[in-house]
Amino acid sequence: MAEFPPSIAAALALAHPSWQPTLHVGLKAVQQAQPDYLPSLAASDFLPTQQRLFAAFALPLNSVRFVLFGEGPYPREQSATGVCFMDGAVHELWRPGVGLSKQVNRATSLRNFMKMLLVADGQLDSRSTTGPALTAVANRACQSHSGMIQTGAELQHNLLRHGFLLLNASLVFRSQVAPAIDAKAWLPFLCSVLQTLQQQGHEQVRLVLWGKIAEKIAQLPEASHFAAMTSEHPYNISFIANPVMQELFKPFHLLYR
C-alpha cells in the first residue's frame, strides 16, 4: 500500500528538497490523527489543482524569515495557487485612469493588502483609498520611470525574497466542506512545519496570522517558540488601516522593483 494517496504524493514533488522530510512527517501526523482524511481528500474535488497543494514550500527552508498564515485558498480554480492570498488570475496590478486592475479588485484580500501597502508607503490616506486618490497612484505606477512593480508575480517575488513563507492554515478549499473543518485536519501538519523551524534554530522567525482560523495556530504549543503578530484577515476593509501590518511591511517596499 502506498504511503500517501498518489495525487498527494505527486504534489510533494513541487516542494523544495529541504522541506521534503518535514512534509512527509506532517502528512503522517495528519494520517495518525484522522486516518481517513487524506484518502477522502484525494477522492474529492479540491483546490488548488495541478498538484499545487504544497506550492508554498518552493521557498527553501533556510530562506524563511516569516510564516504568513492566511485562512485557505481562493475558491476559484484559476485563483488558487497553493500560495497564501496570491491570486493566480491576477497579472496586471494597475489600470491607468482607473486604479487597481479588474483582477485585483476581484481578489478582495489582495486588493486590501495592496491598499495597506500604499497607505504604509504614504501614497494613500487610509481614509481615502478609492476614487481619484487611487487613480492618481495607478497613473504614477504605470509610468516607465516609477520603479513600481506591475504584476502579481512581481509582488509574490518580493515577498519571497524577503523570506515570507506564504502558507494557508488550511491547504485546501472544498465547496462541500466548511473551511474550519479542513483547517483542523491540517493542524498536525502545521505543527510539523513549526517544529522543523524551531529544531533548525529558526526561533527568530516571526508568525503573521491573518483571520480567525489562522489565529488558532498561536494556541499550538509549537507556536510558543516564535513571536506572533495577528490581524483581521485582509478581506476585511479594516485591514487597510491596521497599524501593526503597516509597521511590519513598510520597510520591505514590496511595491517597488
FIBA-994739 format. One record per residue (C-alpha): chain; x, y, z. Coordinates in steps of 0.001 Angstrom, whole numbers, plus 500000, padded with zeros to 6 digits. Layout:
FIBA-994739
+-----+--------+--------+--------+
: mol :     xx :     yy :     zz :
+-----+--------+--------+--------+
:   A :      X :      Y :      Z :
...
+-----+--------+--------+--------+
//
This chain:
FIBA-994739
+-----+--------+--------+--------+
: mol :     xx :     yy :     zz :
+-----+--------+--------+--------+
:   A : 500000 : 500000 : 500000 :
:   A : 501314 : 503445 : 499041 :
:   A : 502383 : 505714 : 501878 :
:   A : 500075 : 508516 : 500690 :
:   A : 497353 : 508709 : 498012 :
:   A : 499032 : 509099 : 494596 :
:   A : 497743 : 512616 : 493958 :
:   A : 499005 : 513793 : 497362 :
:   A : 502386 : 512123 : 496834 :
:   A : 502727 : 513673 : 493368 :
:   A : 502130 : 517145 : 494799 :
:   A : 505140 : 516738 : 497088 :
:   A : 507438 : 516992 : 494061 :
:   A : 506788 : 520746 : 493813 :
:   A : 508216 : 521373 : 497279 :
:   A : 511877 : 522308 : 497747 :
:   A : 514063 : 519328 : 498783 :
:   A : 514870 : 520997 : 502108 :
:   A : 511214 : 520651 : 503091 :
:   A : 510652 : 517056 : 501965 :
:   A : 511359 : 515300 : 505312 :
:   A : 509111 : 517755 : 507171 :
:   A : 506243 : 517393 : 504730 :
:   A : 506377 : 513606 : 504997 :
:   A : 506346 : 513778 : 508788 :
:   A : 503494 : 516265 : 508657 :
:   A : 501377 : 514114 : 506368 :
:   A : 501971 : 511083 : 508584 :
:   A : 500784 : 513170 : 511542 :
:   A : 497607 : 514007 : 509610 :
:   A : 497116 : 510307 : 508884 :
:   A : 497597 : 509380 : 512518 :
:   A : 495113 : 511992 : 513706 :
:   A : 492492 : 511224 : 511036 :
:   A : 493286 : 508046 : 509074 :
:   A : 490507 : 508637 : 506549 :
:   A : 491260 : 512284 : 505848 :
:   A : 493880 : 512097 : 503067 :
:   A : 492131 : 509281 : 501138 :
:   A : 488860 : 511205 : 501380 :
:   A : 490557 : 514397 : 500260 :
:   A : 492234 : 512700 : 497304 :
:   A : 488882 : 511262 : 496201 :
:   A : 487193 : 514669 : 496281 :
:   A : 487396 : 517843 : 494239 :
:   A : 489571 : 520383 : 495970 :
:   A : 491612 : 523495 : 495291 :
:   A : 494383 : 524109 : 494418 :
:   A : 494573 : 521881 : 491352 :
:   A : 497568 : 520978 : 489157 :
:   A : 499421 : 519329 : 492067 :
:   A : 499986 : 522723 : 493750 :
:   A : 498996 : 521533 : 497231 :
:   A : 502492 : 522209 : 498614 :
:   A : 503484 : 525026 : 496250 :
:   A : 504183 : 527371 : 499188 :
:   A : 507144 : 525183 : 500115 :
:   A : 509075 : 526110 : 496989 :
:   A : 510780 : 528630 : 499296 :
:   A : 513860 : 526896 : 500759 :
:   A : 513736 : 526189 : 504473 :
:   A : 516811 : 528285 : 505237 :
:   A : 515264 : 531297 : 503494 :
:   A : 512245 : 531526 : 505799 :
:   A : 512091 : 534672 : 507943 :
:   A : 508324 : 534924 : 508340 :
:   A : 505486 : 532414 : 508143 :
:   A : 502425 : 534242 : 506882 :
:   A : 499305 : 532211 : 507587 :
:   A : 496142 : 533002 : 505682 :
:   A : 492925 : 531025 : 506002 :
:   A : 492608 : 528977 : 502838 :
:   A : 492893 : 529015 : 499018 :
:   A : 490751 : 531280 : 496893 :
:   A : 487511 : 529453 : 495964 :
:   A : 488261 : 529695 : 492240 :
:   A : 490446 : 527249 : 490314 :
:   A : 492449 : 529808 : 488374 :
:   A : 492988 : 531889 : 491501 :
:   A : 494043 : 529141 : 493940 :
:   A : 497800 : 528682 : 493520 :
:   A : 498764 : 526923 : 496755 :
:   A : 500384 : 530162 : 497911 :
:   A : 498662 : 532248 : 500578 :
:   A : 496457 : 535068 : 499179 :
:   A : 498346 : 535339 : 495856 :
:   A : 495686 : 535115 : 493155 :
:   A : 496756 : 533214 : 490053 :
:   A : 494186 : 535087 : 487955 :
:   A : 495971 : 538384 : 488611 :
:   A : 498549 : 539550 : 486110 :
:   A : 498471 : 543330 : 485804 :
:   A : 498146 : 545195 : 489097 :
:   A : 497192 : 548639 : 487804 :
:   A : 494714 : 550119 : 485369 :
:   A : 495676 : 553632 : 484253 :
:   A : 492865 : 556123 : 484609 :
:   A : 491003 : 553798 : 486961 :
:   A : 493136 : 552440 : 489819 :
:   A : 493730 : 548791 : 490544 :
:   A : 493103 : 546275 : 487791 :
:   A : 489816 : 544410 : 487498 :
:   A : 491518 : 541154 : 488556 :
:   A : 492979 : 542741 : 491704 :
:   A : 489609 : 544226 : 492636 :
:   A : 488027 : 540803 : 492337 :
:   A : 490662 : 539327 : 494700 :
:   A : 489442 : 541167 : 497798 :
:   A : 492288 : 540082 : 500077 :
:   A : 494962 : 541076 : 497574 :
:   A : 493197 : 544387 : 496872 :
:   A : 493141 : 545344 : 500542 :
:   A : 496725 : 544163 : 501026 :
:   A : 497894 : 546422 : 498208 :
:   A : 495962 : 549365 : 499629 :
:   A : 497552 : 548737 : 503030 :
:   A : 500985 : 548809 : 501380 :
:   A : 500122 : 552081 : 499638 :
:   A : 498999 : 553623 : 502927 :
:   A : 502165 : 552422 : 504656 :
:   A : 504211 : 553909 : 501799 :
:   A : 502479 : 557274 : 502160 :
:   A : 500872 : 557115 : 498718 :
:   A : 497316 : 556826 : 500064 :
:   A : 495465 : 558164 : 503079 :
:   A : 493691 : 555347 : 504939 :
:   A : 490546 : 557500 : 504915 :
:   A : 490568 : 557761 : 501113 :
:   A : 491655 : 554601 : 499306 :
:   A : 489288 : 554721 : 496330 :
:   A : 488340 : 557131 : 493581 :
:   A : 490665 : 559897 : 492378 :
:   A : 493335 : 559180 : 495012 :
:   A : 493764 : 555594 : 493847 :
:   A : 493557 : 556609 : 490195 :
:   A : 496436 : 559018 : 490726 :
:   A : 498510 : 556236 : 492297 :
:   A : 497840 : 553920 : 489343 :
:   A : 498768 : 556614 : 486858 :
:   A : 502088 : 557180 : 488639 :
:   A : 502763 : 553449 : 488965 :
:   A : 502358 : 552877 : 485237 :
:   A : 504935 : 555484 : 484259 :
:   A : 508094 : 553865 : 482954 :
:   A : 510304 : 555630 : 485500 :
:   A : 508153 : 554864 : 488562 :
:   A : 510186 : 551851 : 489647 :
:   A : 506970 : 550195 : 490848 :
:   A : 506064 : 546585 : 490213 :
:   A : 503447 : 545884 : 487555 :
:   A : 502355 : 542289 : 488075 :
:   A : 501156 : 539890 : 490742 :
:   A : 504155 : 537689 : 490020 :
:   A : 506494 : 540564 : 490932 :
:   A : 504660 : 541103 : 494224 :
:   A : 504993 : 537416 : 495074 :
:   A : 508679 : 537503 : 494148 :
:   A : 509252 : 540435 : 496515 :
:   A : 507547 : 538628 : 499386 :
:   A : 509608 : 535502 : 498776 :
:   A : 512915 : 537348 : 498580 :
:   A : 512192 : 538828 : 501997 :
:   A : 511655 : 535333 : 503392 :
:   A : 507862 : 535097 : 503614 :
:   A : 506581 : 531524 : 503596 :
:   A : 503079 : 532138 : 502237 :
:   A : 501088 : 529341 : 503833 :
:   A : 497373 : 528847 : 504370 :
:   A : 496029 : 527468 : 507655 :
:   A : 494047 : 525064 : 505504 :
:   A : 495960 : 523899 : 502456 :
:   A : 492746 : 523119 : 500582 :
:   A : 489372 : 524569 : 499714 :
:   A : 486353 : 522341 : 499119 :
:   A : 482947 : 523826 : 498396 :
:   A : 481256 : 520960 : 500221 :
:   A : 483368 : 521199 : 503406 :
:   A : 483479 : 524064 : 505899 :
:   A : 486946 : 525702 : 505836 :
:   A : 487301 : 525293 : 509614 :
:   A : 486952 : 521504 : 509262 :
:   A : 489730 : 521224 : 506692 :
:   A : 491871 : 523655 : 508715 :
:   A : 491518 : 521446 : 511809 :
:   A : 492673 : 518410 : 509824 :
:   A : 495855 : 520234 : 508734 :
:   A : 496872 : 521356 : 512231 :
:   A : 499176 : 518329 : 512824 :
:   A : 500873 : 519133 : 509530 :
:   A : 501416 : 522760 : 510540 :
:   A : 502802 : 521593 : 513879 :
:   A : 505474 : 519671 : 511980 :
:   A : 506370 : 522786 : 509981 :
:   A : 506792 : 524817 : 513175 :
:   A : 508750 : 522020 : 514861 :
:   A : 511204 : 521940 : 511978 :
:   A : 511738 : 525693 : 512088 :
:   A : 512391 : 525510 : 515832 :
:   A : 514709 : 522488 : 515544 :
:   A : 516687 : 524218 : 512795 :
:   A : 517366 : 527129 : 515128 :
:   A : 514918 : 529446 : 513387 :
:   A : 513343 : 530866 : 516561 :
:   A : 513845 : 534350 : 515105 :
:   A : 511182 : 533522 : 512509 :
:   A : 508015 : 535514 : 513135 :
:   A : 504482 : 534268 : 512598 :
:   A : 501968 : 536508 : 510869 :
:   A : 498414 : 535297 : 511471 :
:   A : 495567 : 536614 : 509356 :
:   A : 491988 : 535861 : 510386 :
:   A : 490162 : 533737 : 512941 :
:   A : 491231 : 530353 : 511531 :
:   A : 494900 : 531360 : 511386 :
:   A : 494767 : 532800 : 514912 :
:   A : 494202 : 529285 : 516282 :
:   A : 497773 : 528466 : 515279 :
:   A : 499016 : 530774 : 518037 :
:   A : 497438 : 528378 : 520549 :
:   A : 499609 : 525458 : 519432 :
:   A : 502481 : 524556 : 521787 :
:   A : 504800 : 524536 : 518773 :
:   A : 503964 : 528193 : 518135 :
:   A : 505155 : 529307 : 521563 :
:   A : 508773 : 529431 : 520337 :
:   A : 508018 : 532254 : 517928 :
:   A : 506909 : 535855 : 518140 :
:   A : 503496 : 536215 : 516506 :
:   A : 501551 : 539106 : 515043 :
:   A : 497828 : 538775 : 514456 :
:   A : 495356 : 540828 : 512485 :
:   A : 491989 : 540600 : 510869 :
:   A : 492008 : 538815 : 507517 :
:   A : 492750 : 541119 : 504553 :
:   A : 489264 : 540535 : 503140 :
:   A : 488138 : 542938 : 505895 :
:   A : 488410 : 546562 : 504786 :
:   A : 489721 : 547486 : 508248 :
:   A : 492947 : 545650 : 507341 :
:   A : 493955 : 548617 : 505180 :
:   A : 494445 : 550831 : 508234 :
:   A : 495922 : 548165 : 510528 :
:   A : 498981 : 549863 : 512123 :
:   A : 500681 : 546582 : 513080 :
:   A : 500608 : 545347 : 509478 :
:   A : 501725 : 548727 : 508168 :
:   A : 504713 : 548722 : 510520 :
:   A : 505618 : 545151 : 509550 :
:   A : 505517 : 545603 : 505785 :
:   A : 506618 : 549225 : 505340 :
:   A : 510401 : 548541 : 505438 :
:   A : 510204 : 545974 : 502621 :
:   A : 508910 : 548364 : 499935 :
:   A : 507088 : 545475 : 498299 :
:   A : 505540 : 547663 : 495599 :
:   A : 508942 : 548548 : 494138 :
:   A : 511306 : 546583 : 491963 :
+-----+--------+--------+--------+
//
